[in-house]
């Protein structure tokens, strides 16, 4: 037997089958860094239309989790795809560096400021700690393959940034949105500070629910309003789950339009909402519901009631917030301890009485409970109310209650003097709601979510009583409380000092340095800004400050919790400072959960760290998982899911390897054929790729990355692996090296590879670079410097052997394959080339297949293929899913060609090559085989 191996065009490439991503990726990162890839991308896109994705700053504290990976990878995919689309798409990463979590970590190491270290030393320790956290997180983000300006990120603790925070506050003040007020705010007893809305989370809590009687001072007047002649004692019972707020009660609130009844009780009549009368009667153990009279809530406005245990009397007031979901229809009102209560209190001129200190202990002048902690007075309160004869009922009550997101402990509403950005006083809320209409929200439900968050938005409390934070750089008159008339000028003067020395410049500042003799009349504000203000003004401090960026950004992208966080703080500061939203589009992604739908939690033991995935499987597997998952909902993750993702990755990688290995010896400038000269099947696959590229570009533009994954996977598995690449193997391997048959296939493979490497580059960035450097032809040093491939062309829809034609051929081939598999499973045949097939087809399909002539067998990958009329099919012919096709598969009796493995009758008839078929003889010694279709 002769050795014909050297006459075959066997595949060869330096692109390895084994990815070894975990080992190769760090080397690629070093290459990117050494070559200054990010700078080269910027230079290559200079002058192009801008696309600005503005990075929401992660907090500079703690290890990264999968949520961080999802967020940063999504951003990276978008930035890279926009760059490939020809946009100048810079990416400036950032970090949020001030705030309580950093302060708490530093406290653990050096103690509280002012105790073991000075406040200035403490702030420096916080700055150092935050810088270390930034460095750690930056390396992890870089390891994920995220390309950006990592050498020059924005940090909210940079001196320039801190100065611009102050300047933006100044603009908001100039535009009339700031005021100081004594209002209830979320207050964490552990933090000892007010909390922002976004720093509050709701958890289940068991509270003591109490029903308490507020006795009417003029019962006859109430009876008359109810149309009753009842002459006994009347009380209005309230229901509350926060008995600790009763010392601050200043009123009882009814709904003006609800129906209330005078309900006969045990020794007194009770005013309750009619809808709740039966429930109340049962709860109080009354014998049925006896109605003595009824009226609307508004008929009882201004009636006076005796406080439940103190000597003062309180009014009946009206409020739209009263509901009949629970309780009695009468709401205990303490303006210092609730937003609705505060609003109603303002309308009625009620005192905002707050008897609770910042540590949760009642002040010394608090009647009955001085010095006691609010969370420890339930039983003493019950005893007191029972003693006074006003406790109607008490029970344990499970409900959702606000907690501090850091300490996971219950918080309280507590009125304190704070600085607020007003939603109403100069039209900020209206401006924000109008701006929402102009923004594109992805997914669309994001708009409804932000609208609902804004609808009842209270004033934004922006002041905090912390050490490590941006200062509120204001001077307030000691007597009037007014801001200094030169506030705008003073803010700029302070900002210039902060540019030089950071926030310490404010804390060290002696007022006389700026105010001169006026200093004795003004107090320097010592509060710091809510950390959400810092991140909320990044549009001013980054987009409007850095060269090459602009505001508004094209896109903000964060998790769905940021509708109440960064999306909202950015919107409000954008409107308040500049009169416009800081973004044109807002994209929201969900959160990671395990296979059982549970949130990732250390206590559950279901946490999968991104570094674990990258060290085991590689960052490209992590990136592919992000892209493959529909981020609009929850992102399910498990070891099994990552394993399946790795399997999908191998399909894409193996496809790329086939393309590259069969481009061996191909020089595009020399060997590529014009598309019009390609063999029909090759021209079809170019058309298929061209149409797919349109779909992929559209999916990148609309941020539908899971659609891209599906289309890529299907293209590699079905169009290429399941059909085209399978068919062309024979032609690619056996025809003459420089023949049109082979060069046509190589031209198609080359164009597909050039397109494919770009399609996957935003997602599989490391693998794409590896493909890129193994492609033939002149090219840029990185695929990330390229743009979408323009070498693909679609066929005319009326082309005889166009997409519709080959779709039918593929369906026939699928039917043949299924029958061969049936016979293989039965042990009747070994492989498809051991068979010959007879196709019994209806006339239209027969004409289509006849057009392939003898090349039909190459498409079917059988050693022989013949056509016959459908009506001539014997009973033994197999049925197929195609109504116009039946077929018979036969074991070929011909000899097997040693070179191409086809079984042909002419094997052994060529004296010089007795083991070859005639076609192979022609390819080895003759002018070469001619192909026209496949």
C-alpha positions, 0 to 999 in steps of 0.5 A: 500500500502506498502512502498518500498522506503527503498528497492531502491538505491536512489541517495545521495551526498553532491555535491549540485545541486545549484552551488552558485559559487560566494559564494563558489569560494572565499572559495576555493581560500583561501583553495588553498592558505592556503594549498600551492597548487601551491608549491605542484603541483611543488613538484608533478611534479619535475623531469618531462619534462618541459613545459614553458608558459611564461607570457606576462606582463600586464601593472600595471595600471588600472582595468582589462577588459575582454581581460585580463580575456581571456588572463589569463584564456587561459594561466591557462587552458594550464598550468593546462592541461599540468600539467595533462598531466604529465609535470612540467608546472610552471607559473610565472606571471609578470607585466610591471611596467615602462613607461608613463601611470604610470608617467602620473597618478603620475603627476596628483597627485604630479606634474611634476618631477623637479617642486614640487618633485625631479626626485628621489621622483617622481620615488619612487612615480611611484614605489609605485603606480605601486606596488599598481596596481600590488596588485589590479590586482593580486587579480583579477587574483587569483579570476579568478581561475588562479593558479601560483606563485603569491607570487613571480611574476616577476616585471620589476621594481624589482631591479634584473630585472632592473639590468638584463635589463641593462645586456641584453642591454649590450649583444645587444651592444656587438653583434653589434646591437646598434647605435645612429642616427638622424632619424625620429621617431614617436613623441607624442607632449603630451608625449614629447617623441618618441613612439614605433611602438606598441604605435601607433594606426591609427584613422581617421583624417581630414587633409588639402591636398595641391598640390604645384608646385616646379618650375624647375630651368632648364626647357629646360633640363626637356623638352629635357628629355621628348622629347619635344620642350616646352620652357616655365616654367616647375614645378613638382607638389607634393601632401601632407596631411602634409603641416606643413612638407614643411619647411623641404623639401629637395627634390622631389622624382619620381619613376625611372620606372614610366612613366611621362608626360609633361602636359600642364597647365595654364601658365606652364607645369607640370611633373606628372605620366601618370597614374594620368594625367587625375585625376590631370588635373581635380583637377587643372581645366585644359581643358583636358589632353594635353601631351607635352612629356613623359619620365621615372622617372629616366630620370629626376634624379638630376634636380634642383627645386626651393623650394616652398617658400624658397630661396634654391633649391632641387633635383629630386631624385628617390625612389621605395616607390613612388606610383600612388595610389593618388597625382601626382606621385611626392613625397615631401621629408622631411628626418626629417619627414618620414621614406621613406624620410629618407631612400631616403635622406640617399642615396642622402646625403640630410640634415636631417633638423628638424625645429620642437621642441619637443612641436610641435612649429617651432624653432626660425630660421624657415623661415616664421613660427617661433614660430608657432605650426605645427597643426595650420599653414595650413591656413598661409601655404596656404596663403603663397603658394598662394601668391608665386603662387605655390598653385595648389589645396587644399581640406579637406582630410579624411584619416587614421593617426597615433595617440598616443595610450595613448592620442588618439591625432595625432602624428608627425614624427620628427627627433631627436638624438636617440638610435636605435637597427639596423635591418641591420648593423649586420644582426638582421632582417635576423636572426629574419626572419629566426627564424620565420620559426622555430616557430609554429604559432597558428593560422597559419596566425600568421606567415604571420602577423609577417612576414609582420610586420618585412618585412619593419621594420625600426630600433627600436628606444629604447630611450625615454625622460622620468623619470620613466623608465630603464636607458640607462646606457652608457657613450658617448665621448663628442667630438667623440660621441663614447661609452666608450671602457670599455662599457661592463665592465661599464655596469656590474658595473652599473648593480651590483649597480642597483641590490642593489638600483634599477634604482636610482643607475644610476641616482645618479651616478657620472661618476667619480665613475666609470670613474675616471679622464676620467669623464670630457671627457664623458657624462652620457646618461640620456635617458630611454629605450622604455618600450617595451624593458623592456617587450621584454627582459623578456626571459633574465630576467625571463626565463634565470634567475629563477630556474626551468625555461628555454629559449626558452619558449615552448609558448608565448600567447597574443592578436593578436596586439602583433605581432607588440608588445611583440612577436616582441620585444621579438623576436628581443631582443632574436636574438640580445642578444642570437641568438635565438627566445625566444619561440617555439610556439606563440598562438594568441587570438582575442579581445572581442566585443559585440553582434553587433561586436563592441569593448568594450568601456566605451563611448558605454556603452557595457563594461562588467567587469570580476568582474561583471561576477564573482560576479553574476555568478562565475568565472567558468562561465567566464572560460567556456565562454572563453573555449567555444569561438573560440579565433582565431577570435573575442570573442563575449560577452553579458549578454545573452551569459553569461546566455547561458553559465551558462545553459551549465554549469548546464548541466555539473554540473548536469551530475556530480551530477548524477554520484556522487549521484549514487556512494552512498555506492560504495567503489572502492577498494572493489566494483569495477568490472574488466572491462571485467566483466561489463555488455555490456552497461557499458562496452560500455560507458567506451569505449566511454569515453576512445575514448573521452579522446583521443580526449580531450587530443589531443584538449588540446595539440592543444589548441582547447578548444572550441572543448573540450567544444563541446565534453564535452557538447555532451557527457553529453547531448547525450551519458550520459543524452540522453542515458546511464544515462537514461537507467541505472536509473532503474537498478541502483535504483531497483536492489539489492545494492550489485548485479553485475547489480548495481556494474557494473553500479557504476563501469562505473559511477566511471570511467567516473567521475574519467575521467570527473573531470580531463577533466573539471579541467583545465577549470572548476577548482572550480567545478572540486575540488568540484567534486573531494572531493565528489568522493569515494576512496583514492585520492590526496587533489586536482584534480590539483595534478592528471594526466589524468585518466588511468582507461579507456579502449577501446573495440576492434573494432570487439567487437560484442556489441561494439561502432557500435552496440550501435550506432544502438541501440541508433538510434532505441531508438531515433526513439521510443522516437520520436513516444512516444513524438508524442503520448504524445503531442496528449494526448494518453500516459503520459510517456514512461513506460505507453507504450509497443512498437512493432518494425517492423524491417528488418532482420539484425537489428532484429538480432541485437535487438534480442541479447538484449533479454528481456532487450530491453525494459530497453534500450527503457525505455518502459514496453514492447518491441517486435520484428516483421518482417518489411514486417509484419508492418500494415499500422498504423505502424509509419515510422521512419528515419531508412529505416529498422524500423517501429513501433507501440506504444501501451498504456500498459493495465498491472498494474503498479508496485509500486516499479519500475513503469513498467507496467507488467502482473504479478503485483498482482500475488505475495501474499507477494507483491501484488503491485510489479512485479516479477522482483521487488519481486526477488530484494526485497526478492529473489536472485536478478535480473540478467542483461547481456546487459543493 
